[in-house]
């Protein structure tokens, strides 16, 4: 209801002022449909522009997020399982997390040059820290009593990790994954604003700004907001199922 009310107020205010800088939501929605979702049903209503703009962006974001999630969970478990390793690496992790991602762009340009590899590397490197830090904290917070029971039952390291440590750390892991997903979306757009990009939502946004096509700018912003909401909702559904199943067992 809050969203409906906000859109209604925006619609009324936009029609009352009739400003080219703030088009009404109905015009933006029609433009989104015309740009990206007027294709045939056999192509899931995606137009050729959607194939050129949305799919490459989602591919880059998915690749960077997957690399960040995998590396963050593996390294986080390794760091969290050792008190000494956590004490030694925690200052470094906090420092790396605090570095603004745009500041690292020159480094990635030198290493990978402009293009998709540089974009994926920048997304993965900047999005890995929330997953790594939250995973390490979740592993360290495993109930010592459960570990004592596992020792009595003579569970090996792999069994302790799979049946005790990971289920206990899942809430913190998913907290890091949600932060990483939001960062991945932001960094995907930022990486596509750089030279050497020929497609993607960020590229479309830049081109629209150059042409002063404000309706397309608003359409891209609405599309990014919708993608972020849908991706976060999907991750929340997976989290509820996994954590619920872990608690049930």
VOFI-852183 format. One line per 2 residues: number of its first residue (from 1); their letters; for each residue z, x, y of N, C-alpha, C. Coordinates in nm, 3 decimals. Each point is the difference from the previous one (the first is absolute). Layout:
<atoms>
NUM> A> Z,X,Y,Z,X,Y,Z,X,Y ~ ...
</atoms>
This chain:
<atoms>
1> XX> 0.000,0.082,-0.121,0.000,-0.082,0.121,0.000,0.085,0.126 ~ 0.071,0.113,-0.005,0.001,0.089,0.117,-0.140,0.055,0.025
3> XX> -0.071,0.038,-0.108,-0.136,0.052,0.015,-0.093,-0.108,0.055 ~ 0.011,-0.121,-0.053,-0.085,-0.110,0.049,0.028,-0.028,0.147
5> XX> 0.127,0.000,0.037,0.036,-0.023,0.140,-0.053,0.110,0.091 ~ 0.012,0.126,-0.045,-0.050,0.112,0.081,-0.152,-0.009,0.019
7> XX> -0.073,-0.033,-0.108,-0.146,-0.013,0.010,-0.037,-0.117,0.092 ~ 0.078,-0.110,-0.010,-0.027,-0.113,0.087,0.020,0.033,0.147
9> XX> 0.107,0.072,0.031,0.024,0.042,0.139,-0.110,0.093,0.047 ~ -0.041,0.094,-0.086,-0.108,0.092,0.035,-0.129,-0.077,0.026
11> XX> -0.030,-0.097,-0.085,-0.122,-0.079,0.017,0.000,-0.075,0.132 ~ 0.112,-0.063,0.031,0.008,-0.077,0.124,-0.009,0.091,0.123
13> XX> 0.073,0.112,-0.003,-0.001,0.091,0.114,-0.138,0.062,0.020 ~ -0.069,0.035,-0.111,-0.132,0.062,0.011,-0.101,-0.098,0.059
15> XX> 0.004,-0.126,-0.044,-0.093,-0.099,0.057,0.034,-0.032,0.145 ~ 0.127,0.005,0.035,0.039,-0.032,0.138,-0.046,0.108,0.097
17> XX> 0.013,0.127,-0.039,-0.036,0.110,0.090,-0.145,0.042,-0.015 ~ -0.059,-0.023,-0.116,-0.141,0.033,-0.025,-0.031,0.145,0.037
19> XX> 0.080,0.094,-0.054,-0.018,0.142,0.028,-0.082,0.064,-0.110 ~ -0.092,0.087,0.039,-0.082,0.069,-0.099,0.081,0.101,-0.079
21> XX> 0.113,0.042,0.055,0.083,0.100,-0.067,0.089,-0.060,-0.109 ~ 0.027,-0.129,0.007,0.086,-0.066,-0.098,-0.068,-0.126,-0.052
23> XX> -0.095,0.016,-0.093,-0.069,-0.117,-0.054,0.094,-0.086,-0.084 ~ -0.027,-0.128,-0.013,0.086,-0.087,-0.081,-0.012,0.032,-0.148
25> XX> 0.103,-0.032,-0.077,-0.003,0.032,-0.144,-0.114,-0.065,-0.077 ~ -0.044,-0.120,0.042,-0.109,-0.063,-0.075,-0.129,0.078,0.014
27> XX> -0.027,0.057,0.118,-0.119,0.084,0.017,0.012,0.129,-0.081 ~ 0.119,0.058,-0.002,0.020,0.122,-0.079,-0.020,-0.029,-0.148
29> XX> 0.056,-0.111,-0.048,-0.015,-0.035,-0.141,-0.146,-0.022,-0.036 ~ -0.076,-0.069,0.085,-0.143,-0.020,-0.027,-0.074,0.133,-0.001
31> XX> 0.037,0.090,0.090,-0.067,0.130,0.006,0.032,0.084,-0.124 ~ 0.126,-0.006,-0.047,0.036,0.068,-0.124,-0.084,-0.050,-0.115
33> XX> -0.016,-0.133,-0.007,-0.081,-0.059,-0.107,-0.146,0.043,0.011 ~ -0.054,0.000,0.121,-0.141,0.037,0.019,-0.025,0.147,-0.032
35> XX> 0.099,0.084,0.033,-0.018,0.143,-0.021,0.011,0.039,-0.147 ~ 0.103,-0.051,-0.068,0.035,0.057,-0.130,0.006,-0.098,-0.117
37> XX> 0.003,-0.130,0.023,0.026,-0.093,-0.111,-0.100,-0.116,-0.006 ~ -0.123,0.025,0.036,-0.103,-0.104,-0.012,-0.101,0.033,-0.109
39> XX> 0.040,0.084,-0.094,-0.090,0.039,-0.109,-0.003,-0.104,-0.111 ~ -0.081,0.024,-0.103,-0.010,-0.095,-0.113,0.127,-0.001,-0.084
41> XX> 0.017,-0.110,-0.073,0.120,-0.016,-0.082,0.006,0.104,-0.111 ~ -0.116,0.041,-0.053,0.001,0.099,-0.108,0.048,0.136,0.046
43> XX> 0.003,0.023,0.130,0.053,0.125,0.057,0.136,-0.023,0.065 ~ 0.071,-0.107,-0.043,0.132,-0.035,0.054,-0.006,-0.026,0.150
45> XX> -0.115,-0.054,0.045,-0.023,-0.036,0.140,0.002,0.120,0.094 ~ -0.007,0.120,-0.054,-0.004,0.120,0.084,-0.142,0.024,0.048
47> XX> -0.014,0.022,0.129,-0.131,0.030,0.057,-0.032,0.147,-0.017 ~ -0.123,0.039,0.039,-0.037,0.141,-0.007,0.086,0.084,0.094
49> XX> 0.039,-0.058,0.114,0.088,0.073,0.092,0.136,0.024,-0.062 ~ 0.050,-0.095,-0.079,0.129,0.019,-0.068,-0.009,0.113,-0.100
51> XX> -0.112,0.009,-0.071,-0.018,0.109,-0.096,-0.002,0.134,0.071 ~ -0.057,0.003,0.120,-0.009,0.125,0.075,0.130,0.034,0.073
53> XX> 0.079,-0.101,0.037,0.117,0.023,0.084,0.131,-0.007,-0.078 ~ 0.020,-0.108,-0.075,0.131,-0.024,-0.062,0.018,0.082,-0.127
55> XX> -0.100,-0.002,-0.089,0.017,0.066,-0.129,0.021,0.151,0.013 ~ -0.077,0.072,0.084,0.029,0.144,0.015,0.141,0.027,0.053
57> XX> 0.046,-0.082,0.093,0.135,0.019,0.053,0.105,-0.023,-0.107 ~ -0.017,-0.108,-0.077,0.095,-0.027,-0.107,-0.004,0.108,-0.107
59> XX> -0.118,0.055,-0.025,-0.010,0.109,-0.098,0.074,0.124,0.046 ~ -0.016,0.038,0.125,0.073,0.116,0.053,0.151,-0.023,-0.002
61> XX> 0.041,-0.119,0.044,0.142,-0.029,0.003,0.059,-0.003,-0.141 ~ -0.072,-0.060,-0.095,0.049,-0.007,-0.137,0.013,0.139,-0.061
63> XX> -0.099,0.085,0.025,0.006,0.136,-0.054,0.117,0.078,0.058 ~ 0.017,-0.007,0.132,0.111,0.072,0.063,0.135,-0.055,-0.042
65> XX> 0.012,-0.132,-0.007,0.127,-0.061,-0.039,0.034,0.031,-0.146 ~ -0.099,-0.003,-0.087,0.025,0.030,-0.141,0.047,0.144,-0.018
67> XX> -0.066,0.093,0.068,0.042,0.140,-0.008,0.142,0.017,0.055 ~ 0.028,-0.065,0.112,0.133,0.011,0.060,0.107,-0.060,-0.090
69> XX> -0.029,-0.115,-0.061,0.097,-0.065,-0.086,0.027,0.083,-0.125 ~ -0.106,0.049,-0.064,0.018,0.079,-0.122,0.077,0.129,0.029
71> XX> -0.043,0.073,0.102,0.068,0.126,0.033,0.143,-0.025,0.047 ~ 0.020,-0.105,0.079,0.133,-0.028,0.050,0.099,-0.037,-0.109
73> XX> -0.044,-0.080,-0.096,0.090,-0.040,-0.109,0.032,0.118,-0.091 ~ -0.101,0.077,-0.038,0.022,0.115,-0.089,0.090,0.103,0.066
75> XX> -0.033,0.039,0.124,0.081,0.100,0.069,0.138,-0.055,0.035 ~ 0.008,-0.128,0.035,0.129,-0.059,0.032,0.094,-0.002,-0.119
77> XX> -0.053,-0.031,-0.118,0.083,0.004,-0.121,0.048,0.141,-0.028 ~ -0.091,0.097,0.014,0.037,0.139,-0.026,0.106,0.049,0.099
79> XX> -0.014,-0.035,0.126,0.097,0.043,0.101,0.132,-0.074,-0.017 ~ -0.007,-0.130,-0.026,0.122,-0.079,-0.012,0.083,0.031,-0.123
81> XX> -0.063,0.050,-0.104,0.073,0.030,-0.123,0.084,0.127,0.011 ~ -0.031,0.085,0.097,0.072,0.126,0.016,0.074,0.000,0.134
83> XX> 0.130,0.014,-0.004,0.078,0.003,0.124,-0.036,0.121,0.084 ~ -0.020,0.113,-0.064,-0.035,0.121,0.075,-0.138,-0.013,0.062
85> XX> -0.096,-0.052,-0.076,-0.135,-0.017,0.055,0.001,-0.097,0.118 ~ 0.079,-0.106,-0.010,0.007,-0.096,0.110,0.061,0.065,0.124
87> XX> 0.106,0.078,-0.018,0.064,0.065,0.113,-0.093,0.100,0.068 ~ -0.081,0.070,-0.079,-0.090,0.101,0.055,-0.122,-0.062,0.068
89> XX> -0.053,-0.107,-0.056,-0.127,-0.056,0.049,0.018,-0.110,0.103 ~ 0.117,-0.061,0.009,0.018,-0.113,0.090,-0.031,0.035,0.146
91> XX> 0.046,0.114,0.055,-0.037,0.032,0.139,-0.150,0.014,0.018 ~ -0.067,0.059,-0.098,-0.145,0.016,0.010,-0.070,-0.135,-0.003
93> XX> 0.047,-0.089,-0.087,-0.059,-0.133,-0.010,0.019,-0.078,0.129 ~ 0.118,0.008,0.056,0.026,-0.072,0.125,-0.085,0.056,0.114
95> XX> -0.019,0.131,0.001,-0.085,0.061,0.103,-0.145,-0.044,-0.017 ~ -0.051,0.003,-0.123,-0.139,-0.039,-0.025,-0.023,-0.147,0.033
97> XX> 0.099,-0.084,-0.029,-0.014,-0.142,0.031,-0.006,-0.025,0.149 ~ 0.069,0.084,0.079,0.007,-0.022,0.145,-0.124,0.049,0.073
99> XX> -0.087,0.077,-0.065,-0.121,0.049,0.067,-0.097,-0.117,0.020 ~ -0.045,-0.025,0.122,-0.094,-0.111,0.023,-0.131,0.025,-0.074
101> XX> -0.051,-0.097,-0.074,-0.126,0.020,-0.074,-0.117,0.044,0.087 ~ -0.020,-0.054,0.123,-0.113,0.048,0.080,0.004,0.149,0.030
103> XX> 0.122,0.058,0.002,0.011,0.143,0.029,-0.058,0.086,-0.112 ~ -0.012,-0.057,-0.120,-0.051,0.075,-0.114,-0.151,-0.008,-0.015
105> XX> -0.064,-0.082,0.084,-0.145,-0.019,-0.014,-0.076,0.133,0.014 ~ 0.030,0.086,0.099,-0.074,0.127,0.007,0.012,0.084,-0.127
107> XX> 0.116,-0.004,-0.064,0.018,0.077,-0.124,-0.092,-0.054,-0.109 ~ -0.003,-0.132,-0.016,-0.083,-0.058,-0.105,-0.149,0.016,0.031
109> XX> -0.036,0.001,0.129,-0.140,0.022,0.036,-0.043,0.141,-0.040 ~ 0.088,0.098,0.023,-0.032,0.138,-0.038,-0.012,0.013,-0.151
111> XX> 0.089,-0.065,-0.075,0.002,0.015,-0.145,-0.111,-0.079,-0.067 ~ -0.021,-0.126,0.044,-0.094,-0.088,-0.070,-0.126,-0.031,0.080
113> XX> -0.003,0.032,0.130,-0.108,-0.042,0.090,0.002,-0.151,0.015 ~ -0.083,-0.053,0.089,-0.004,-0.145,0.021,-0.062,-0.068,-0.121
115> XX> 0.050,-0.117,-0.030,-0.055,-0.075,-0.112,0.108,-0.068,-0.081 ~ -0.042,-0.062,-0.109,0.092,-0.077,-0.084,0.112,0.084,-0.060
117> XX> -0.026,0.122,-0.053,0.112,0.079,-0.055,0.110,0.027,0.102 ~ -0.038,0.029,0.124,0.100,0.023,0.104,0.079,-0.127,0.028
119> XX> -0.067,-0.115,0.001,0.068,-0.127,0.027,0.099,-0.032,-0.111 ~ -0.041,0.015,-0.124,0.089,-0.029,-0.112,0.118,0.096,-0.001
121> XX> -0.025,0.129,0.027,0.107,0.099,0.000,0.101,-0.029,0.111 ~ -0.047,-0.039,0.117,0.093,-0.030,0.109,0.084,-0.123,-0.031
123> XX> -0.060,-0.101,-0.064,0.076,-0.119,-0.037,0.105,0.036,-0.105 ~ -0.041,0.072,-0.103,0.092,0.033,-0.109,0.114,0.088,0.048
125> XX> -0.030,0.102,0.079,0.104,0.093,0.043,0.103,-0.069,0.089 ~ -0.043,-0.088,0.086,0.093,-0.064,0.092,0.074,-0.117,-0.063
127> XX> -0.058,-0.063,-0.103,0.063,-0.116,-0.063,0.089,0.037,-0.117 ~ 0.001,0.126,-0.042,0.076,0.038,-0.118,0.149,0.008,0.028
129> XX> 0.040,0.028,0.125,0.140,0.030,0.028,0.093,-0.120,-0.018 ~ -0.035,-0.121,0.044,0.091,-0.112,-0.028,0.024,-0.024,-0.148
131> XX> -0.105,0.015,-0.081,0.016,-0.020,-0.144,0.086,0.110,-0.060 ~ -0.026,0.124,0.037,0.074,0.113,-0.056,0.148,-0.008,0.036
133> XX> 0.031,-0.022,0.127,0.139,-0.001,0.045,0.076,-0.118,-0.059 ~ -0.062,-0.117,-0.003,0.068,-0.117,-0.055,0.017,0.011,-0.151
135> XX> -0.098,0.057,-0.068,0.013,0.019,-0.144,0.113,0.097,-0.032 ~ 0.006,0.111,0.072,0.108,0.096,-0.023,0.137,-0.063,0.025
137> XX> 0.011,-0.079,0.106,0.128,-0.066,0.029,0.035,-0.102,-0.108 ~ -0.100,-0.074,-0.048,0.025,-0.097,-0.106,0.042,0.065,-0.130
139> XX> -0.061,0.112,-0.034,0.037,0.072,-0.122,0.142,0.053,0.011 ~ 0.037,0.051,0.117,0.135,0.054,0.018,0.107,-0.109,-0.008
141> XX> -0.038,-0.124,0.029,0.097,-0.109,0.001,0.013,-0.069,-0.136 ~ -0.056,0.059,-0.104,0.015,-0.057,-0.134,0.148,-0.002,-0.039
143> XX> 0.045,-0.110,-0.056,0.141,-0.017,-0.037,0.042,0.109,-0.099 ~ 0.099,0.083,0.033,0.045,0.106,-0.093,0.050,-0.056,-0.133
145> XX> 0.056,-0.120,0.003,0.049,-0.058,-0.124,-0.114,-0.025,-0.098 ~ -0.114,-0.042,0.052,-0.115,-0.020,-0.089,-0.048,0.132,-0.059
147> XX> 0.004,0.104,0.081,-0.040,0.131,-0.052,0.097,0.048,-0.107 ~ 0.128,-0.030,0.017,0.097,0.037,-0.104,-0.026,-0.077,-0.129
149> XX> -0.032,-0.128,0.012,-0.033,-0.079,-0.118,-0.125,0.055,-0.069 ~ -0.099,0.041,0.082,-0.121,0.058,-0.058,0.031,0.128,-0.075
151> XX> 0.093,0.079,0.052,0.039,0.123,-0.069,0.068,-0.032,-0.132 ~ 0.085,-0.104,0.001,0.068,-0.039,-0.124,-0.101,-0.048,-0.104
153> XX> -0.101,-0.074,0.047,-0.103,-0.051,-0.091,-0.103,0.106,-0.037 ~ 0.013,0.119,0.059,-0.087,0.113,-0.029,-0.147,-0.029,0.034
155> XX> -0.019,-0.063,0.113,-0.136,-0.021,0.049,-0.055,0.132,0.054 ~ -0.125,0.027,-0.029,-0.060,0.123,0.051,-0.039,-0.018,0.147
157> XX> -0.053,0.106,0.058,-0.030,-0.003,0.143,-0.103,-0.106,0.035 ~ -0.104,-0.011,-0.081,-0.104,-0.099,0.027,0.055,-0.142,-0.010
159> XX> 0.085,-0.026,-0.097,0.058,-0.133,-0.016,0.094,-0.034,0.115 ~ 0.079,0.096,0.044,0.087,-0.024,0.115,-0.082,-0.031,0.125
161> XX> -0.108,0.074,0.016,-0.084,-0.020,0.117,-0.064,-0.138,-0.003 ~ -0.052,-0.040,-0.115,-0.076,-0.125,-0.010,0.091,-0.123,0.000
163> XX> 0.114,0.007,-0.069,0.083,-0.118,-0.018,0.115,-0.010,0.100 ~ 0.037,0.110,0.065,0.115,-0.003,0.091,-0.038,0.038,0.143
165> XX> -0.058,0.117,0.016,-0.020,0.055,0.135,-0.103,-0.081,0.078 ~ -0.120,-0.019,-0.057,-0.105,-0.071,0.072,0.037,-0.145,0.030
167> XX> 0.053,-0.078,-0.098,0.041,-0.137,0.037,0.106,-0.004,0.109 ~ 0.092,0.095,0.000,0.103,0.004,0.104,-0.060,0.034,0.136
169> XX> -0.103,0.083,0.001,-0.060,0.045,0.126,-0.111,-0.092,0.050 ~ -0.039,-0.101,-0.077,-0.114,-0.084,0.038,0.014,-0.064,0.138
171> XX> 0.115,-0.057,0.037,0.008,-0.058,0.136,-0.030,0.100,0.111 ~ 0.053,0.122,-0.012,-0.027,0.101,0.102,-0.145,0.048,-0.007
173> XX> -0.055,0.008,-0.121,-0.139,0.042,-0.015,-0.093,-0.099,0.070 ~ 0.025,-0.130,-0.021,-0.087,-0.100,0.062,0.022,-0.007,0.151
175> XX> 0.120,0.030,0.046,0.021,0.008,0.144,-0.088,0.111,0.059 ~ -0.005,0.114,-0.068,-0.089,0.107,0.045,-0.146,-0.035,-0.011
177> XX> -0.037,-0.073,-0.106,-0.140,-0.040,-0.016,-0.044,-0.096,0.110 ~ 0.086,-0.090,0.041,-0.036,-0.093,0.108,-0.022,0.076,0.131
179> XX> 0.088,0.096,0.030,-0.020,0.082,0.119,-0.129,0.081,-0.011 ~ -0.024,0.056,-0.118,-0.120,0.080,-0.021,-0.126,-0.084,0.014
181> XX> 0.004,-0.125,-0.048,-0.117,-0.087,0.011,-0.033,-0.030,0.145 ~ 0.103,-0.028,0.080,-0.024,-0.024,0.142,-0.056,0.124,0.069
183> XX> 0.056,0.116,-0.033,-0.051,0.125,0.056,-0.144,0.025,-0.042 ~ -0.032,-0.029,-0.124,-0.136,0.022,-0.050,-0.101,-0.084,0.076
185> XX> 0.034,-0.125,0.030,-0.090,-0.085,0.077,-0.020,0.054,0.141 ~ 0.110,0.042,0.063,-0.010,0.054,0.136,-0.083,0.128,0.001
187> XX> 0.029,0.089,-0.094,-0.071,0.128,-0.005,-0.145,-0.017,-0.041 ~ -0.030,-0.101,-0.080,-0.139,-0.027,-0.034,-0.080,-0.033,0.126
189> XX> 0.057,-0.085,0.086,-0.069,-0.035,0.124,-0.013,0.123,0.090 ~ 0.110,0.075,0.012,-0.004,0.118,0.087,-0.103,0.102,-0.049
191> XX> -0.008,0.023,-0.131,-0.095,0.099,-0.052,-0.144,-0.043,0.024 ~ -0.023,-0.131,0.006,-0.137,-0.048,0.023,-0.038,-0.001,0.147
193> XX> 0.095,0.030,0.088,-0.031,0.014,0.142,-0.050,0.140,0.034 ~ 0.011,0.093,-0.096,-0.038,0.139,0.024,-0.150,0.019,-0.016
195> XX> -0.055,0.107,0.058,-0.142,0.029,-0.020,-0.033,0.023,-0.148 ~ -0.123,-0.025,-0.036,-0.043,0.019,-0.137,0.012,-0.123,-0.086
197> XX> 0.048,-0.111,0.057,0.013,-0.126,-0.074,-0.119,-0.088,0.033 ~ -0.061,-0.058,-0.104,-0.118,-0.084,0.020,0.022,-0.144,-0.043
199> XX> 0.118,-0.033,-0.053,0.027,-0.137,-0.041,0.151,-0.022,-0.001 ~ 0.038,-0.122,-0.031,0.142,-0.032,-0.006,0.044,-0.088,0.116
201> XX> 0.119,-0.058,-0.015,0.052,-0.089,0.103,0.030,0.076,0.129 ~ 0.058,0.119,-0.012,0.027,0.080,0.119,-0.128,0.038,0.074
203> XX> -0.105,0.033,-0.076,-0.129,0.031,0.062,-0.055,-0.122,0.073 ~ 0.010,-0.117,-0.063,-0.046,-0.123,0.065,0.079,-0.027,0.127
205> XX> 0.130,0.025,-0.003,0.084,-0.019,0.118,-0.043,0.092,0.113 ~ -0.028,0.126,-0.032,-0.045,0.094,0.103,-0.135,-0.040,0.059
207> XX> -0.094,-0.039,-0.088,-0.132,-0.043,0.047,0.011,-0.123,0.090 ~ 0.086,-0.094,-0.037,0.016,-0.120,0.081,0.059,0.034,0.136
209> XX> 0.095,0.092,0.005,0.058,0.042,0.128,-0.106,0.067,0.087 ~ -0.086,0.081,-0.063,-0.106,0.068,0.076,-0.095,-0.101,0.062
211> XX> -0.033,-0.106,-0.073,-0.091,-0.104,0.049,0.070,-0.105,0.085 ~ 0.132,0.012,0.018,0.081,-0.101,0.070,-0.011,-0.136,-0.068
213> XX> -0.014,0.004,-0.133,-0.005,-0.123,-0.080,0.143,-0.039,-0.036 ~ 0.067,-0.066,0.092,0.142,-0.029,-0.017,0.025,-0.101,-0.112
215> XX> -0.095,-0.088,-0.026,0.019,-0.097,-0.108,0.006,0.070,-0.136 ~ -0.086,0.102,-0.019,0.005,0.077,-0.124,0.127,0.084,-0.008
217> XX> 0.048,0.050,0.113,0.126,0.074,0.001,0.114,-0.090,-0.049 ~ 0.006,-0.121,0.053,0.104,-0.094,-0.044,-0.018,-0.037,-0.148
219> XX> -0.126,-0.016,-0.042,-0.026,-0.033,-0.140,0.049,0.111,-0.093 ~ -0.023,0.126,0.039,0.047,0.112,-0.081,0.152,0.005,-0.005
221> XX> 0.065,-0.028,0.112,0.146,0.000,0.003,0.057,-0.110,-0.090 ~ -0.061,-0.118,0.007,0.045,-0.110,-0.087,-0.023,0.034,-0.146
223> XX> -0.113,0.061,-0.031,-0.029,0.040,-0.137,0.102,0.101,-0.051 ~ 0.036,0.097,0.084,0.100,0.099,-0.041,0.136,-0.064,-0.022
225> XX> 0.037,-0.092,0.086,0.126,-0.070,-0.020,0.002,-0.081,-0.129 ~ -0.111,-0.068,-0.029,-0.008,-0.078,-0.124,0.004,0.090,-0.123
227> XX> -0.070,0.112,0.005,0.002,0.094,-0.113,0.141,0.055,-0.022 ~ 0.067,0.039,0.108,0.136,0.050,-0.014,0.094,-0.103,-0.060
229> XX> -0.014,-0.124,0.043,0.086,-0.107,-0.054,-0.028,-0.023,-0.148 ~ -0.127,-0.007,-0.038,-0.035,-0.027,-0.139,0.042,0.115,-0.091
231> XX> -0.021,0.123,0.044,0.039,0.115,-0.082,0.152,0.007,-0.018 ~ 0.073,-0.024,0.108,0.146,0.003,-0.010,0.050,-0.113,-0.089
233> XX> -0.062,-0.117,0.010,0.040,-0.113,-0.086,-0.025,0.031,-0.147 ~ -0.116,0.061,-0.029,-0.028,0.037,-0.138,0.099,0.101,-0.054
235> XX> 0.039,0.097,0.082,0.098,0.099,-0.043,0.137,-0.064,-0.021 ~ 0.036,-0.097,0.082,0.127,-0.070,-0.018,0.003,-0.080,-0.130
237> XX> -0.114,-0.059,-0.035,-0.008,-0.074,-0.127,0.022,0.094,-0.118 ~ -0.066,0.116,0.004,0.018,0.098,-0.108,0.145,0.048,-0.005
239> XX> 0.060,0.022,0.117,0.139,0.046,0.004,0.094,-0.102,-0.062 ~ -0.016,-0.126,0.034,0.089,-0.104,-0.053,-0.012,-0.010,-0.151
241> XX> -0.122,0.012,-0.051,-0.018,-0.009,-0.145,0.061,0.119,-0.072 ~ -0.024,0.119,0.051,0.052,0.119,-0.068,0.152,0.009,0.011
243> XX> 0.054,-0.023,0.117,0.144,0.011,0.016,0.071,-0.112,-0.075 ~ -0.059,-0.120,0.002,0.059,-0.109,-0.077,0.000,0.028,-0.148
245> XX> -0.113,0.057,-0.049,-0.008,0.034,-0.141,0.100,0.110,-0.035 ~ 0.015,0.100,0.092,0.095,0.107,-0.026,0.143,-0.050,-0.006
247> XX> 0.034,-0.097,0.086,0.135,-0.053,-0.002,0.024,-0.086,-0.124 ~ -0.109,-0.068,-0.044,0.015,-0.086,-0.117,0.025,0.080,-0.125
249> X> -0.054,0.123,-0.010,0.019,0.082,-0.116,0.127,0.082,0.009
</atoms>
